[in-house]
Amino acid sequence: MDHEALRIWSKRAADWAADYHASLRDRPVRAPLDPGAVARKLPPSPPETAEPMERIWADFQAIVPDGMTHWQHPRFFAYFPANAAPASMLAEQLVNAMACNALIWQTSPAATEIEQVMVDWLRQALGLPEGFVGTIHDSATNATLSAVLTMRERALGWRGLDEGLSGAPALRFYASAETHSSVDKAIRVAGIGQRNLVKVPTDATRAMTGAALAAAIAADRAAGLVPAGVILCAGGTSVGAFDRIADCVAVAQAEGLPTHVDAAWAGSAMICPEFRPLWAGVEGADSIVFNPHKWLGAQFDCSVQFLKDPGAQVRTLGLRPTYLETAGREEIVNFNEWTVPLGRRFRALKLWFVLRAYGLDGLRQRIRDHVRWAVAARDRLAALPGVEIVTEPRLSLFSFALETDAATEALLQRINDDGRVYLTQSRVDGRFVIRVQVGSFDCREEDVMLLSKTVQEMLASCSSGPLPSR
Ligand SMILES: *Cc1c(COP(=O)(O)O)cnc(C)c1O
């Protein structure tokens, strides 16, 4: 395949993409497949000779779309969204065409400089004060890992990088049990050890309070352990928990500890001023991560980390061997020094397109609609016999259950086998619950109403017979 063929095929791909999106409401959200069903359709060995694009295209159409769970489906109510606004997809096409590696400024000045400006646009959009700068990671997992590594090195006086950890004291980190597993992963990968991540008890609203945090730190200090950092939850993945950010930041500051706030999902909602009380005090944090690739429409991957003092993170992660130097340009920013991987995609272009093509007003309108419709769906579900709302809507996320875990699990399976909507599960105080989050970019009110209708129908079918076997 050459570039002239690419011209033709990319036009076909664009038409296919438009048709695909137009057809989504008619497709089951989740791929109704058994494991191995897709792999069995591929030859076991690679081709020795070139194949015509016609045949590759035909196989793509025959095998791939039906093997996908459609994340851009308007009735995707599972996990959290991974929204791709049309303007984002267009920007990614252009990025694809240029296929750069934005590892340092010189390897694509536009990628670095648009990234700097977009991070600042988002800082303003979220109502964060001047002074925060930042970078774009692939995922919140890597942003949190970067923050944890930085907090570790701060606590070790930057000796861990050189000496390793074997002679170092055990460092202690603090987070609530509502924080995402990416925090546990960062703690493990950073050599801190899971047992040194203190899961601070939460209050009745699933929030870590300043008092509980202070007590955990005091207990560690009394035991001769070394507190090193605090990770705060702003919109937990399970049921949307928020720590008391202002109180916890005040405690951390009084203890001389840095803070990292995980707002991977809920951060997008902070473009709406009325939701900002949920994370009040966030301006005191040292590091904040949020994923425009979840709820804002700039597709995966696009995870923004705001930093008050990038120097500490660059000191931890930055390396500048001779082959990465830029002669006579000491003032430039080389973003690979802010992140774990060296190579980096040009992720800022889609933010530039999305923020301009919808405007903050257009994006706010979507998030406000989603929150309002989630509350409406909660009310409809609450009215169904046997349904109990287990956690009330936090932004656009709530959970419900039937009387027993077995009944709830059976209902969830029926809902997802039906295919019109897709929901996933969590556990709340040990109880199996069905999570509902409203957040798909193309979601309309009628899609959310079809959610409650589907649950109602599946409930009726549960009480009228055993699960059909698939
Ligand atoms: C989704 C999510 C993450 C992980 O995000 P990735 O970008 O997939 O690494 C972390 N924290 C919270 C609260 C999340 O919702």
The ligand as a Tripos MOL2 file, in Angstrom:
@<TRIPOS>MOLECULE
LIG
   15    15     1     0     0
SMALL
NO_CHARGES

@<TRIPOS>ATOM
      1 C1        -10.5440    5.7110   35.3350 C.3       1 LIG1
      2 C2         -9.9140    6.0960   36.5990 C.ar      1 LIG1
      3 C3         -8.5360    5.9220   36.7930 C.ar      1 LIG1
      4 C4         -7.6490    5.2330   35.7920 C.3       1 LIG1
      5 O1         -7.5850    5.9300   34.6120 O.3       1 LIG1
      6 P1         -6.6170    5.4760   33.4150 P.3       1 LIG1
      7 O2         -6.4770    6.7210   32.6290 O.co2     1 LIG1
      8 O3         -7.3270    4.3950   32.7180 O.co2     1 LIG1
      9 O4         -5.3350    5.0160   34.0110 O.co2     1 LIG1
     10 C5         -7.9920    6.3880   37.9700 C.ar      1 LIG1
     11 N1         -8.7510    6.9720   38.9000 N.ar      1 LIG1
     12 C6        -10.0800    7.1430   38.7660 C.ar      1 LIG1
     13 C7        -10.8690    7.8150   39.8380 C.3       1 LIG1
     14 C8        -10.7040    6.6990   37.6060 C.ar      1 LIG1
     15 O5        -12.0220    6.8650   37.4590 O.3       1 LIG1
@<TRIPOS>BOND
     1     1     2 1
     2     2     3 ar
     3     2    14 ar
     4     3     4 1
     5     3    10 ar
     6     4     5 1
     7     5     6 1
     8     6     7 2
     9     6     8 1
    10     6     9 1
    11    10    11 ar
    12    11    12 ar
    13    12    13 1
    14    12    14 ar
    15    14    15 1
@<TRIPOS>SUBSTRUCTURE
     1 LIG1         1 GROUP 0 **** ****
